[in-house]
Amino acid sequence: MVLTETVPTAAPPAHEGILRRQSLRESAARTYARALPIVPVRARGLTIEGADGRRYLDCLSGAGTLALGHNHPVVLEAIRTVLDSGAPLHVLDLATPVKDAFTTELFATLPGELAEKGRIQFCGPAGTDAVEAAFKLVRTATGRDGLMAFSGAYHGMTSQALAASGGAQHTSVVRLPYPYDYRCPFQTGGERGAELAARWTQSLLDDPKSGVSRPAGMILEPVQGEGGVIPAPDDWLRRMREISAARRIPLIVDEVQTGVGRTGAFWAVDHSGIVPDVLVLSKAIGGSLPLAVIVYREELDAWQPGAHAGTFRGNQLAMAAGAATLAYVRTNGLDRRAGELGARMLDRLASLAAAHDCIGDVRGRGLMLGIELVDRTADADATGARPADPQLAAAVQQACLERGLIVELGGRQSAVVRLLPPLTITDEQADAILDRLADALTAAVRTTPGPTGSSPTTMRGTSP
Ligand code: PMP
């Protein structure tokens, strides 16, 4: 059921006071809170209710964490069961029945040898800590130091994870081209663009004078999320698997955002059939609570006891909530559902793109969808695409919020409007999301001048 929003005439003081105190007391580095000045007090499924009484359809989902939406009954039940059992809530990395059940459920979903013979390391409870662990693991196992990562990547905010991300400035990580169809530097896009990107990677590794030595590992996202919702073609992923395997370079796949059904397969690597050497997992595996792990081939398990320690590696509530989430997605085929519904939503977004020339591209996989907004007045750049329009994207995000829809922005210039709804949404809810988005886009287009400031961005076929 789609809950309709209620708009009170004046926001209650509690709401405004909390927001005011937040802006006075919290760090300048705060993020989502800036564009989304809401004070969530209740939430269920797709819907969040603010302290001001307004209701929002939440397509941010905790940055892709909430596979089952907010407060799903199976998640609440799992948490209550642990609480009522008297089990300890803090256990460092000791064995517990809750952890045992989580690990069993997780392994049942994993691809190939990882399911049969994988090893798991519980990390500090953030995706970025699991990325650090993965780097440490492959460095120890290979005795090599360097890393290979991809343009546009996002792997987290700790120093090594950040160094492997696209925003890094001073780093020894070798940067490889990620197949970005819409902004293909080879101006071909499609399979050919991806193949040329793969050949570039191969030649860097095989040319003895490329200036690049064999790295300890290669890390990639099967769909770049923060980078702007860019799905890698399955063939390209298979090529990366071949290239890395042939040169004995451990392939680390970061499924922090793509995992647990989000892209239309349980793990995004399942689309291509590749089996990584290391899988980095977080977000949805904790069923809305903090949890992060790496799972890797046992041959890599050469690090010493304590090589990756941390106080908070035993969050029992997160393991229980996570196990319940994994089981629910698996038994209800929510990965398949995400694939089908995502494809239908993408079709509707394509129709929206046909009506708005400020939409450069719509893309995605499963329920990880993106709309790249561009300056329709500008000429195409070296990639053949028009420049991004972050100002319009910000206006669309605000117009969505006014219409009771929470969306995230991503992409190189924050010009990609991102949709990450829970996998549990109904067809009706999907329509409501897209109706509000279309309405918000039309409103933002009318009121936002183009980035050059010279002429307003318009709807295709309409006058300004
Ligand atoms: N990897 C990917 C692919 C991510 O999307 C993120 C977070 N958006 C991270 C790593 C880092 O996770 P965390 O914010 O929990 O550290």
Residues whose N, C-alpha, C, O or C-beta is under 5 A from the ligand:
A	BS01	PMP	A126 G127 T128 Y154 H155 G156 E221 G225 D254 V256 Q257
